[in-house]
Amino acid sequence: MTIRVNLDRVLLERRMSLTELADRVGITLANLSILKTGKARAVRFSTLSALCRELDCQPADILVYEPEEEEGKVAAE
């Protein structure tokens, strides 16, 4: 299972810097950067809620599920 983080795209669309978002949400820039780069192993619902509030978006705008292809499995036609 792969979860892709689209925070950089949403920030670009909102013309907001990572620093500004960190200040608005009350998260350290380092932790927000870890989330943005997809290196985070977890995210609290309260953090996700605060991000959505400040970016005026839905969780699906920030997080996208991409199923992994299994080795040796042929794609359905």
mmCIF file of the N, C-alpha and C atoms, coordinates in Angstrom:
data_MODEL
# 
_entry.id   MODEL 
# 
loop_
_atom_site.group_PDB 
_atom_site.id 
_atom_site.type_symbol 
_atom_site.label_atom_id 
_atom_site.label_alt_id 
_atom_site.label_comp_id 
_atom_site.label_asym_id 
_atom_site.label_entity_id 
_atom_site.label_seq_id 
_atom_site.pdbx_PDB_ins_code 
_atom_site.Cartn_x 
_atom_site.Cartn_y 
_atom_site.Cartn_z 
_atom_site.occupancy 
_atom_site.B_iso_or_equiv 
_atom_site.pdbx_formal_charge 
_atom_site.auth_seq_id 
_atom_site.auth_comp_id 
_atom_site.auth_asym_id 
_atom_site.auth_atom_id 
_atom_site.pdbx_PDB_model_num 
ATOM 1   N N  . MET A 1 1  ? 0.847   -1.175  0.000   1.00 0.00 ? 1  MET A N  1 
ATOM 2   C CA . MET A 1 1  ? 0.000   0.000   0.000   1.00 0.00 ? 1  MET A CA 1 
ATOM 3   C C  . MET A 1 1  ? 0.889   1.233   0.000   1.00 0.00 ? 1  MET A C  1 
ATOM 4   N N  . THR A 1 2  ? 0.561   2.161   -0.871  1.00 0.00 ? 2  THR A N  1 
ATOM 5   C CA . THR A 1 2  ? 1.310   3.398   -0.956  1.00 0.00 ? 2  THR A CA 1 
ATOM 6   C C  . THR A 1 2  ? 0.360   4.571   -0.794  1.00 0.00 ? 2  THR A C  1 
ATOM 7   N N  . ILE A 1 3  ? 0.679   5.449   0.126   1.00 0.00 ? 3  ILE A N  1 
ATOM 8   C CA . ILE A 1 3  ? -0.069  6.677   0.298   1.00 0.00 ? 3  ILE A CA 1 
ATOM 9   C C  . ILE A 1 3  ? 0.822   7.809   -0.207  1.00 0.00 ? 3  ILE A C  1 
ATOM 10  N N  . ARG A 1 4  ? 0.331   8.542   -1.188  1.00 0.00 ? 4  ARG A N  1 
ATOM 11  C CA . ARG A 1 4  ? 1.077   9.670   -1.747  1.00 0.00 ? 4  ARG A CA 1 
ATOM 12  C C  . ARG A 1 4  ? 0.548   10.955  -1.108  1.00 0.00 ? 4  ARG A C  1 
ATOM 13  N N  . VAL A 1 5  ? 1.448   11.855  -0.749  1.00 0.00 ? 5  VAL A N  1 
ATOM 14  C CA . VAL A 1 5  ? 1.087   13.124  -0.135  1.00 0.00 ? 5  VAL A CA 1 
ATOM 15  C C  . VAL A 1 5  ? 1.199   14.227  -1.184  1.00 0.00 ? 5  VAL A C  1 
ATOM 16  N N  . ASN A 1 6  ? 0.088   14.922  -1.418  1.00 0.00 ? 6  ASN A N  1 
ATOM 17  C CA . ASN A 1 6  ? 0.043   15.992  -2.416  1.00 0.00 ? 6  ASN A CA 1 
ATOM 18  C C  . ASN A 1 6  ? 0.059   17.382  -1.779  1.00 0.00 ? 6  ASN A C  1 
ATOM 19  N N  . LEU A 1 7  ? 0.686   17.504  -0.642  1.00 0.00 ? 7  LEU A N  1 
ATOM 20  C CA . LEU A 1 7  ? 0.688   18.774  0.069   1.00 0.00 ? 7  LEU A CA 1 
ATOM 21  C C  . LEU A 1 7  ? 1.351   19.875  -0.751  1.00 0.00 ? 7  LEU A C  1 
ATOM 22  N N  . ASP A 1 8  ? 2.421   19.557  -1.453  1.00 0.00 ? 8  ASP A N  1 
ATOM 23  C CA . ASP A 1 8  ? 3.099   20.577  -2.264  1.00 0.00 ? 8  ASP A CA 1 
ATOM 24  C C  . ASP A 1 8  ? 2.186   21.122  -3.362  1.00 0.00 ? 8  ASP A C  1 
ATOM 25  N N  . ARG A 1 9  ? 1.392   20.251  -3.984  1.00 0.00 ? 9  ARG A N  1 
ATOM 26  C CA . ARG A 1 9  ? 0.467   20.693  -5.031  1.00 0.00 ? 9  ARG A CA 1 
ATOM 27  C C  . ARG A 1 9  ? -0.612  21.602  -4.460  1.00 0.00 ? 9  ARG A C  1 
ATOM 28  N N  . VAL A 1 10 ? -1.163  21.206  -3.305  1.00 0.00 ? 10 VAL A N  1 
ATOM 29  C CA . VAL A 1 10 ? -2.216  22.009  -2.675  1.00 0.00 ? 10 VAL A CA 1 
ATOM 30  C C  . VAL A 1 10 ? -1.660  23.363  -2.238  1.00 0.00 ? 10 VAL A C  1 
ATOM 31  N N  . LEU A 1 11 ? -0.455  23.380  -1.689  1.00 0.00 ? 11 LEU A N  1 
ATOM 32  C CA . LEU A 1 11 ? 0.172   24.643  -1.300  1.00 0.00 ? 11 LEU A CA 1 
ATOM 33  C C  . LEU A 1 11 ? 0.381   25.551  -2.511  1.00 0.00 ? 11 LEU A C  1 
ATOM 34  N N  . LEU A 1 12 ? 0.809   24.986  -3.610  1.00 0.00 ? 12 LEU A N  1 
ATOM 35  C CA . LEU A 1 12 ? 1.017   25.768  -4.832  1.00 0.00 ? 12 LEU A CA 1 
ATOM 36  C C  . LEU A 1 12 ? -0.299  26.360  -5.324  1.00 0.00 ? 12 LEU A C  1 
ATOM 37  N N  . GLU A 1 13 ? -1.349  25.554  -5.317  1.00 0.00 ? 13 GLU A N  1 
ATOM 38  C CA . GLU A 1 13 ? -2.664  26.035  -5.743  1.00 0.00 ? 13 GLU A CA 1 
ATOM 39  C C  . GLU A 1 13 ? -3.170  27.159  -4.851  1.00 0.00 ? 13 GLU A C  1 
ATOM 40  N N  . ARG A 1 14 ? -2.842  27.104  -3.552  1.00 0.00 ? 14 ARG A N  1 
ATOM 41  C CA . ARG A 1 14 ? -3.311  28.110  -2.594  1.00 0.00 ? 14 ARG A CA 1 
ATOM 42  C C  . ARG A 1 14 ? -2.344  29.289  -2.481  1.00 0.00 ? 14 ARG A C  1 
ATOM 43  N N  . ARG A 1 15 ? -1.228  29.189  -3.207  1.00 0.00 ? 15 ARG A N  1 
ATOM 44  C CA . ARG A 1 15 ? -0.174  30.211  -3.144  1.00 0.00 ? 15 ARG A CA 1 
ATOM 45  C C  . ARG A 1 15 ? 0.263   30.473  -1.697  1.00 0.00 ? 15 ARG A C  1 
ATOM 46  N N  . MET A 1 16 ? 0.530   29.376  -1.004  1.00 0.00 ? 16 MET A N  1 
ATOM 47  C CA . MET A 1 16 ? 0.929   29.449  0.397   1.00 0.00 ? 16 MET A CA 1 
ATOM 48  C C  . MET A 1 16 ? 2.257   28.726  0.572   1.00 0.00 ? 16 MET A C  1 
ATOM 49  N N  . SER A 1 17 ? 3.119   29.291  1.394   1.00 0.00 ? 17 SER A N  1 
ATOM 50  C CA . SER A 1 17 ? 4.406   28.651  1.655   1.00 0.00 ? 17 SER A CA 1 
ATOM 51  C C  . SER A 1 17 ? 4.256   27.618  2.771   1.00 0.00 ? 17 SER A C  1 
ATOM 52  N N  . LEU A 1 18 ? 5.196   26.712  2.824   1.00 0.00 ? 18 LEU A N  1 
ATOM 53  C CA . LEU A 1 18 ? 5.213   25.702  3.876   1.00 0.00 ? 18 LEU A CA 1 
ATOM 54  C C  . LEU A 1 18 ? 5.378   26.375  5.238   1.00 0.00 ? 18 LEU A C  1 
ATOM 55  N N  . THR A 1 19 ? 6.181   27.428  5.289   1.00 0.00 ? 19 THR A N  1 
ATOM 56  C CA . THR A 1 19 ? 6.391   28.173  6.529   1.00 0.00 ? 19 THR A CA 1 
ATOM 57  C C  . THR A 1 19 ? 5.102   28.821  7.010   1.00 0.00 ? 19 THR A C  1 
ATOM 58  N N  . GLU A 1 20 ? 4.360   29.423  6.093   1.00 0.00 ? 20 GLU A N  1 
ATOM 59  C CA . GLU A 1 20 ? 3.090   30.052  6.463   1.00 0.00 ? 20 GLU A CA 1 
ATOM 60  C C  . GLU A 1 20 ? 2.104   29.010  6.986   1.00 0.00 ? 20 GLU A C  1 
ATOM 61  N N  . LEU A 1 21 ? 2.030   27.867  6.315   1.00 0.00 ? 21 LEU A N  1 
ATOM 62  C CA . LEU A 1 21 ? 1.128   26.807  6.761   1.00 0.00 ? 21 LEU A CA 1 
ATOM 63  C C  . LEU A 1 21 ? 1.529   26.296  8.141   1.00 0.00 ? 21 LEU A C  1 
ATOM 64  N N  . ALA A 1 22 ? 2.819   26.108  8.351   1.00 0.00 ? 22 ALA A N  1 
ATOM 65  C CA . ALA A 1 22 ? 3.309   25.642  9.654   1.00 0.00 ? 22 ALA A CA 1 
ATOM 66  C C  . ALA A 1 22 ? 2.886   26.611  10.763  1.00 0.00 ? 22 ALA A C  1 
ATOM 67  N N  . ASP A 1 23 ? 3.014   27.905  10.507  1.00 0.00 ? 23 ASP A N  1 
ATOM 68  C CA . ASP A 1 23 ? 2.616   28.915  11.498  1.00 0.00 ? 23 ASP A CA 1 
ATOM 69  C C  . ASP A 1 23 ? 1.116   28.875  11.758  1.00 0.00 ? 23 ASP A C  1 
ATOM 70  N N  . ARG A 1 24 ? 0.320   28.738  10.707  1.00 0.00 ? 24 ARG A N  1 
ATOM 71  C CA . ARG A 1 24 ? -1.138  28.731  10.849  1.00 0.00 ? 24 ARG A CA 1 
ATOM 72  C C  . ARG A 1 24 ? -1.646  27.501  11.600  1.00 0.00 ? 24 ARG A C  1 
ATOM 73  N N  . VAL A 1 25 ? -0.996  26.364  11.352  1.00 0.00 ? 25 VAL A N  1 
ATOM 74  C CA . VAL A 1 25 ? -1.461  25.102  11.918  1.00 0.00 ? 25 VAL A CA 1 
ATOM 75  C C  . VAL A 1 25 ? -0.830  24.829  13.282  1.00 0.00 ? 25 VAL A C  1 
ATOM 76  N N  . GLY A 1 26 ? 0.316   25.432  13.545  1.00 0.00 ? 26 GLY A N  1 
ATOM 77  C CA . GLY A 1 26 ? 0.991   25.203  14.815  1.00 0.00 ? 26 GLY A CA 1 
ATOM 78  C C  . GLY A 1 26 ? 1.825   23.935  14.831  1.00 0.00 ? 26 GLY A C  1 
ATOM 79  N N  . ILE A 1 27 ? 2.376   23.602  13.679  1.00 0.00 ? 27 ILE A N  1 
ATOM 80  C CA . ILE A 1 27 ? 3.241   22.429  13.532  1.00 0.00 ? 27 ILE A CA 1 
ATOM 81  C C  . ILE A 1 27 ? 4.634   22.944  13.194  1.00 0.00 ? 27 ILE A C  1 
ATOM 82  N N  . THR A 1 28 ? 5.662   22.261  13.662  1.00 0.00 ? 28 THR A N  1 
ATOM 83  C CA . THR A 1 28 ? 7.011   22.702  13.323  1.00 0.00 ? 28 THR A CA 1 
ATOM 84  C C  . THR A 1 28 ? 7.228   22.539  11.823  1.00 0.00 ? 28 THR A C  1 
ATOM 85  N N  . LEU A 1 29 ? 8.054   23.398  11.288  1.00 0.00 ? 29 LEU A N  1 
ATOM 86  C CA . LEU A 1 29 ? 8.380   23.332  9.868   1.00 0.00 ? 29 LEU A CA 1 
ATOM 87  C C  . LEU A 1 29 ? 9.023   21.990  9.525   1.00 0.00 ? 29 LEU A C  1 
ATOM 88  N N  . ALA A 1 30 ? 9.844   21.470  10.441  1.00 0.00 ? 30 ALA A N  1 
ATOM 89  C CA . ALA A 1 30 ? 10.510  20.180  10.208  1.00 0.00 ? 30 ALA A CA 1 
ATOM 90  C C  . ALA A 1 30 ? 9.482   19.053  10.085  1.00 0.00 ? 30 ALA A C  1 
ATOM 91  N N  . ASN A 1 31 ? 8.490   19.013  10.981  1.00 0.00 ? 31 ASN A N  1 
ATOM 92  C CA . ASN A 1 31 ? 7.487   17.952  10.920  1.00 0.00 ? 31 ASN A CA 1 
ATOM 93  C C  . ASN A 1 31 ? 6.594   18.089  9.696   1.00 0.00 ? 31 ASN A C  1 
ATOM 94  N N  . LEU A 1 32 ? 6.262   19.314  9.327   1.00 0.00 ? 32 LEU A N  1 
ATOM 95  C CA . LEU A 1 32 ? 5.450   19.529  8.134   1.00 0.00 ? 32 LEU A CA 1 
ATOM 96  C C  . LEU A 1 32 ? 6.235   19.134  6.879   1.00 0.00 ? 32 LEU A C  1 
ATOM 97  N N  . SER A 1 33 ? 7.520   19.391  6.881   1.00 0.00 ? 33 SER A N  1 
ATOM 98  C CA . SER A 1 33 ? 8.376   19.001  5.757   1.00 0.00 ? 33 SER A CA 1 
ATOM 99  C C  . SER A 1 33 ? 8.444   17.483  5.620   1.00 0.00 ? 33 SER A C  1 
ATOM 100 N N  . ILE A 1 34 ? 8.514   16.779  6.750   1.00 0.00 ? 34 ILE A N  1 
ATOM 101 C CA . ILE A 1 34 ? 8.520   15.309  6.734   1.00 0.00 ? 34 ILE A CA 1 
ATOM 102 C C  . ILE A 1 34 ? 7.224   14.789  6.120   1.00 0.00 ? 34 ILE A C  1 
ATOM 103 N N  . LEU A 1 35 ? 6.112   15.408  6.477   1.00 0.00 ? 35 LEU A N  1 
ATOM 104 C CA . LEU A 1 35 ? 4.830   15.018  5.905   1.00 0.00 ? 35 LEU A CA 1 
ATOM 105 C C  . LEU A 1 35 ? 4.794   15.307  4.405   1.00 0.00 ? 35 LEU A C  1 
ATOM 106 N N  . LYS A 1 36 ? 5.246   16.493  4.013   1.00 0.00 ? 36 LYS A N  1 
ATOM 107 C CA . LYS A 1 36 ? 5.208   16.911  2.613   1.00 0.00 ? 36 LYS A CA 1 
ATOM 108 C C  . LYS A 1 36 ? 6.036   15.993  1.709   1.00 0.00 ? 36 LYS A C  1 
ATOM 109 N N  . THR A 1 37 ? 7.149   15.535  2.206   1.00 0.00 ? 37 THR A N  1 
ATOM 110 C CA . THR A 1 37 ? 8.025   14.690  1.392   1.00 0.00 ? 37 THR A CA 1 
ATOM 111 C C  . THR A 1 37 ? 7.610   13.222  1.397   1.00 0.00 ? 37 THR A C  1 
ATOM 112 N N  . GLY A 1 38 ? 6.541   12.897  2.150   1.00 0.00 ? 38 GLY A N  1 
ATOM 113 C CA . GLY A 1 38 ? 6.051   11.523  2.180   1.00 0.00 ? 38 GLY A CA 1 
ATOM 114 C C  . GLY A 1 38 ? 6.838   10.610  3.098   1.00 0.00 ? 38 GLY A C  1 
ATOM 115 N N  . LYS A 1 39 ? 7.664   11.174  3.968   1.00 0.00 ? 39 LYS A N  1 
ATOM 116 C CA . LYS A 1 39 ? 8.477   10.365  4.872   1.00 0.00 ? 39 LYS A CA 1 
ATOM 117 C C  . LYS A 1 39 ? 7.784   10.080  6.203   1.00 0.00 ? 39 LYS A C  1 
ATOM 118 N N  . ALA A 1 40 ? 6.639   10.704  6.434   1.00 0.00 ? 40 ALA A N  1 
ATOM 119 C CA . ALA A 1 40 ? 5.904   10.489  7.689   1.00 0.00 ? 40 ALA A CA 1 
ATOM 120 C C  . ALA A 1 40 ? 5.322   9.082   7.708   1.00 0.00 ? 40 ALA A C  1 
ATOM 121 N N  . ARG A 1 41 ? 5.353   8.454   8.865   1.00 0.00 ? 41 ARG A N  1 
ATOM 122 C CA . ARG A 1 41 ? 4.791   7.107   9.021   1.00 0.00 ? 41 ARG A CA 1 
ATOM 123 C C  . ARG A 1 41 ? 3.350   7.169   9.512   1.00 0.00 ? 41 ARG A C  1 
ATOM 124 N N  . ALA A 1 42 ? 2.939   8.324   10.034  1.00 0.00 ? 42 ALA A N  1 
ATOM 125 C CA . ALA A 1 42 ? 1.583   8.482   10.558  1.00 0.00 ? 42 ALA A CA 1 
ATOM 126 C C  . ALA A 1 42 ? 1.238   9.964   10.570  1.00 0.00 ? 42 ALA A C  1 
ATOM 127 N N  . VAL A 1 43 ? -0.057  10.242  10.640  1.00 0.00 ? 43 VAL A N  1 
ATOM 128 C CA . VAL A 1 43 ? -0.525  11.621  10.782  1.00 0.00 ? 43 VAL A CA 1 
ATOM 129 C C  . VAL A 1 43 ? -1.749  11.593  11.692  1.00 0.00 ? 43 VAL A C  1 
ATOM 130 N N  . ARG A 1 44 ? -1.784  12.473  12.656  1.00 0.00 ? 44 ARG A N  1 
ATOM 131 C CA . ARG A 1 44 ? -2.935  12.546  13.563  1.00 0.00 ? 44 ARG A CA 1 
ATOM 132 C C  . ARG A 1 44 ? -4.118  13.166  12.845  1.00 0.00 ? 44 ARG A C  1 
ATOM 133 N N  . PHE A 1 45 ? -5.314  12.706  13.215  1.00 0.00 ? 45 PHE A N  1 
ATOM 134 C CA . PHE A 1 45 ? -6.521  13.292  12.632  1.00 0.00 ? 45 PHE A CA 1 
ATOM 135 C C  . PHE A 1 45 ? -6.615  14.774  12.956  1.00 0.00 ? 45 PHE A C  1 
ATOM 136 N N  . SER A 1 46 ? -6.171  15.167  14.135  1.00 0.00 ? 46 SER A N  1 
ATOM 137 C CA . SER A 1 46 ? -6.219  16.587  14.491  1.00 0.00 ? 46 SER A CA 1 
ATOM 138 C C  . SER A 1 46 ? -5.304  17.409  13.586  1.00 0.00 ? 46 SER A C  1 
ATOM 139 N N  . THR A 1 47 ? -4.161  16.849  13.213  1.00 0.00 ? 47 THR A N  1 
ATOM 140 C CA . THR A 1 47 ? -3.251  17.526  12.288  1.00 0.00 ? 47 THR A CA 1 
ATOM 141 C C  . THR A 1 47 ? -3.868  17.601  10.897  1.00 0.00 ? 47 THR A C  1 
ATOM 142 N N  . LEU A 1 48 ? -4.423  16.498  10.435  1.00 0.00 ? 48 LEU A N  1 
ATOM 143 C CA . LEU A 1 48 ? -5.064  16.469  9.125   1.00 0.00 ? 48 LEU A CA 1 
ATOM 144 C C  . LEU A 1 48 ? -6.235  17.449  9.072   1.00 0.00 ? 48 LEU A C  1 
ATOM 145 N N  . SER A 1 49 ? -6.996  17.509  10.147  1.00 0.00 ? 49 SER A N  1 
ATOM 146 C CA . SER A 1 49 ? -8.117  18.435  10.234  1.00 0.00 ? 49 SER A CA 1 
ATOM 147 C C  . SER A 1 49 ? -7.644  19.885  10.160  1.00 0.00 ? 49 SER A C  1 
ATOM 148 N N  . ALA A 1 50 ? -6.576  20.201  10.879  1.00 0.00 ? 50 ALA A N  1 
ATOM 149 C CA . ALA A 1 50 ? -6.031  21.561  10.868  1.00 0.00 ? 50 ALA A CA 1 
ATOM 150 C C  . ALA A 1 50 ? -5.494  21.926  9.485   1.00 0.00 ? 50 ALA A C  1 
ATOM 151 N N  . LEU A 1 51 ? -4.842  20.981  8.821   1.00 0.00 ? 51 LEU A N  1 
ATOM 152 C CA . LEU A 1 51 ? -4.344  21.232  7.461   1.00 0.00 ? 51 LEU A CA 1 
ATOM 153 C C  . LEU A 1 51 ? -5.505  21.513  6.507   1.00 0.00 ? 51 LEU A C  1 
ATOM 154 N N  . CYS A 1 52 ? -6.545  20.690  6.595   1.00 0.00 ? 52 CYS A N  1 
ATOM 155 C CA . CYS A 1 52 ? -7.706  20.879  5.722   1.00 0.00 ? 52 CYS A CA 1 
ATOM 156 C C  . CYS A 1 52 ? -8.404  22.209  6.005   1.00 0.00 ? 52 CYS A C  1 
ATOM 157 N N  . ARG A 1 53 ? -8.468  22.573  7.286   1.00 0.00 ? 53 ARG A N  1 
ATOM 158 C CA . ARG A 1 53 ? -9.095  23.856  7.652   1.00 0.00 ? 53 ARG A CA 1 
ATOM 159 C C  . ARG A 1 53 ? -8.330  25.024  7.033   1.00 0.00 ? 53 ARG A C  1 
ATOM 160 N N  . GLU A 1 54 ? -7.027  25.028  7.184   1.00 0.00 ? 54 GLU A N  1 
ATOM 161 C CA . GLU A 1 54 ? -6.216  26.148  6.700   1.00 0.00 ? 54 GLU A CA 1 
ATOM 162 C C  . GLU A 1 54 ? -6.075  26.171  5.182   1.00 0.00 ? 54 GLU A C  1 
ATOM 163 N N  . LEU A 1 55 ? -6.118  24.997  4.556   1.00 0.00 ? 55 LEU A N  1 
ATOM 164 C CA . LEU A 1 55 ? -5.983  24.923  3.096   1.00 0.00 ? 55 LEU A CA 1 
ATOM 165 C C  . LEU A 1 55 ? -7.338  24.894  2.387   1.00 0.00 ? 55 LEU A C  1 
ATOM 166 N N  . ASP A 1 56 ? -8.413  24.873  3.170   1.00 0.00 ? 56 ASP A N  1 
ATOM 167 C CA . ASP A 1 56 ? -9.773  24.821  2.625   1.00 0.00 ? 56 ASP A CA 1 
ATOM 168 C C  . ASP A 1 56 ? -9.893  23.678  1.618   1.00 0.00 ? 56 ASP A C  1 
ATOM 169 N N  . CYS A 1 57 ? -9.600  22.464  2.098   1.00 0.00 ? 57 CYS A N  1 
ATOM 170 C CA . CYS A 1 57 ? -9.622  21.295  1.225   1.00 0.00 ? 57 CYS A CA 1 
ATOM 171 C C  . CYS A 1 57 ? -10.140 20.083  1.983   1.00 0.00 ? 57 CYS A C  1 
ATOM 172 N N  . GLN A 1 58 ? -10.227 18.977  1.309   1.00 0.00 ? 58 GLN A N  1 
ATOM 173 C CA . GLN A 1 58 ? -10.629 17.698  1.880   1.00 0.00 ? 58 GLN A CA 1 
ATOM 174 C C  . GLN A 1 58 ? -9.376  16.836  2.084   1.00 0.00 ? 58 GLN A C  1 
ATOM 175 N N  . PRO A 1 59 ? -9.420  15.852  2.996   1.00 0.00 ? 59 PRO A N  1 
ATOM 176 C CA . PRO A 1 59 ? -8.266  14.973  3.185   1.00 0.00 ? 59 PRO A CA 1 
ATOM 177 C C  . PRO A 1 59 ? -7.796  14.309  1.886   1.00 0.00 ? 59 PRO A C  1 
ATOM 178 N N  . ALA A 1 60 ? -8.734  13.981  1.006   1.00 0.00 ? 60 ALA A N  1 
ATOM 179 C CA . ALA A 1 60 ? -8.373  13.338  -0.267  1.00 0.00 ? 60 ALA A CA 1 
ATOM 180 C C  . ALA A 1 60 ? -7.605  14.274  -1.196  1.00 0.00 ? 60 ALA A C  1 
ATOM 181 N N  . ASP A 1 61 ? -7.647  15.573  -0.935  1.00 0.00 ? 61 ASP A N  1 
ATOM 182 C CA . ASP A 1 61 ? -6.840  16.508  -1.723  1.00 0.00 ? 61 ASP A CA 1 
ATOM 183 C C  . ASP A 1 61 ? -5.373  16.429  -1.312  1.00 0.00 ? 61 ASP A C  1 
ATOM 184 N N  . ILE A 1 62 ? -5.133  15.993  -0.089  1.00 0.00 ? 62 ILE A N  1 
ATOM 185 C CA . ILE A 1 62 ? -3.772  15.921  0.451   1.00 0.00 ? 62 ILE A CA 1 
ATOM 186 C C  . ILE A 1 62 ? -3.197  14.511  0.365   1.00 0.00 ? 62 ILE A C  1 
ATOM 187 N N  . LEU A 1 63 ? -4.020  13.505  0.673   1.00 0.00 ? 63 LEU A N  1 
ATOM 188 C CA . LEU A 1 63 ? -3.567  12.111  0.715   1.00 0.00 ? 63 LEU A CA 1 
ATOM 189 C C  . LEU A 1 63 ? -4.251  11.289  -0.368  1.00 0.00 ? 63 LEU A C  1 
ATOM 190 N N  . VAL A 1 64 ? -3.470  10.541  -1.126  1.00 0.00 ? 64 VAL A N  1 
ATOM 191 C CA . VAL A 1 64 ? -4.001  9.707   -2.205  1.00 0.00 ? 64 VAL A CA 1 
ATOM 192 C C  . VAL A 1 64 ? -3.470  8.287   -2.052  1.00 0.00 ? 64 VAL A C  1 
ATOM 193 N N  . TYR A 1 65 ? -4.377  7.312   -2.119  1.00 0.00 ? 65 TYR A N  1 
ATOM 194 C CA . TYR A 1 65 ? -3.996  5.903   -2.043  1.00 0.00 ? 65 TYR A CA 1 
ATOM 195 C C  . TYR A 1 65 ? -3.670  5.390   -3.436  1.00 0.00 ? 65 TYR A C  1 
ATOM 196 N N  . GLU A 1 66 ? -2.521  4.748   -3.565  1.00 0.00 ? 66 GLU A N  1 
ATOM 197 C CA . GLU A 1 66 ? -2.120  4.127   -4.823  1.00 0.00 ? 66 GLU A CA 1 
ATOM 198 C C  . GLU A 1 66 ? -1.773  2.667   -4.546  1.00 0.00 ? 66 GLU A C  1 
ATOM 199 N N  . PRO A 1 67 ? -2.603  1.739   -5.033  1.00 0.00 ? 67 PRO A N  1 
ATOM 200 C CA . PRO A 1 67 ? -2.297  0.325   -4.797  1.00 0.00 ? 67 PRO A CA 1 
ATOM 201 C C  . PRO A 1 67 ? -0.996  -0.078  -5.493  1.00 0.00 ? 67 PRO A C  1 
ATOM 202 N N  . GLU A 1 68 ? -0.250  -0.955  -4.842  1.00 0.00 ? 68 GLU A N  1 
ATOM 203 C CA . GLU A 1 68 ? 0.984   -1.462  -5.432  1.00 0.00 ? 68 GLU A CA 1 
ATOM 204 C C  . GLU A 1 68 ? 0.656   -2.658  -6.303  1.00 0.00 ? 68 GLU A C  1 
ATOM 205 N N  . GLU A 1 69 ? 1.334   -2.762  -7.411  1.00 0.00 ? 69 GLU A N  1 
ATOM 206 C CA . GLU A 1 69 ? 1.141   -3.919  -8.282  1.00 0.00 ? 69 GLU A CA 1 
ATOM 207 C C  . GLU A 1 69 ? 1.943   -5.077  -7.717  1.00 0.00 ? 69 GLU A C  1 
ATOM 208 N N  . GLU A 1 70 ? 1.309   -6.250  -7.686  1.00 0.00 ? 70 GLU A N  1 
ATOM 209 C CA . GLU A 1 70 ? 2.001   -7.437  -7.198  1.00 0.00 ? 70 GLU A CA 1 
ATOM 210 C C  . GLU A 1 70 ? 2.888   -7.989  -8.304  1.00 0.00 ? 70 GLU A C  1 
ATOM 211 N N  . GLU A 1 71 ? 4.068   -8.472  -7.920  1.00 0.00 ? 71 GLU A N  1 
ATOM 212 C CA . GLU A 1 71 ? 4.985   -9.064  -8.898  1.00 0.00 ? 71 GLU A CA 1 
ATOM 213 C C  . GLU A 1 71 ? 4.366   -10.307 -9.498  1.00 0.00 ? 71 GLU A C  1 
ATOM 214 N N  . GLY A 1 72 ? 4.517   -10.454 -10.789 1.00 0.00 ? 72 GLY A N  1 
ATOM 215 C CA . GLY A 1 72 ? 4.028   -11.636 -11.468 1.00 0.00 ? 72 GLY A CA 1 
ATOM 216 C C  . GLY A 1 72 ? 2.546   -11.608 -11.782 1.00 0.00 ? 72 GLY A C  1 
ATOM 217 N N  . LYS A 1 73 ? 1.860   -10.585 -11.356 1.00 0.00 ? 73 LYS A N  1 
ATOM 218 C CA . LYS A 1 73 ? 0.414   -10.480 -11.605 1.00 0.00 ? 73 LYS A CA 1 
ATOM 219 C C  . LYS A 1 73 ? 0.210   -9.746  -12.926 1.00 0.00 ? 73 LYS A C  1 
ATOM 220 N N  . VAL A 1 74 ? -0.575  -10.347 -13.806 1.00 0.00 ? 74 VAL A N  1 
ATOM 221 C CA . VAL A 1 74 ? -0.843  -9.757  -15.107 1.00 0.00 ? 74 VAL A CA 1 
ATOM 222 C C  . VAL A 1 74 ? -2.025  -8.797  -14.955 1.00 0.00 ? 74 VAL A C  1 
ATOM 223 N N  . ALA A 1 75 ? -1.913  -7.623  -15.576 1.00 0.00 ? 75 ALA A N  1 
ATOM 224 C CA . ALA A 1 75 ? -2.976  -6.616  -15.503 1.00 0.00 ? 75 ALA A CA 1 
ATOM 225 C C  . ALA A 1 75 ? -4.228  -7.157  -16.180 1.00 0.00 ? 75 ALA A C  1 
ATOM 226 N N  . ALA A 1 76 ? -5.373  -6.888  -15.601 1.00 0.00 ? 76 ALA A N  1 
ATOM 227 C CA . ALA A 1 76 ? -6.665  -7.320  -16.162 1.00 0.00 ? 76 ALA A CA 1 
ATOM 228 C C  . ALA A 1 76 ? -6.926  -6.582  -17.459 1.00 0.00 ? 76 ALA A C  1 
ATOM 229 N N  . GLU A 1 77 ? -7.466  -7.309  -18.419 1.00 0.00 ? 77 GLU A N  1 
ATOM 230 C CA . GLU A 1 77 ? -7.753  -6.694  -19.721 1.00 0.00 ? 77 GLU A CA 1 
ATOM 231 C C  . GLU A 1 77 ? -9.199  -6.357  -19.834 1.00 0.00 ? 77 GLU A C  1 
# 
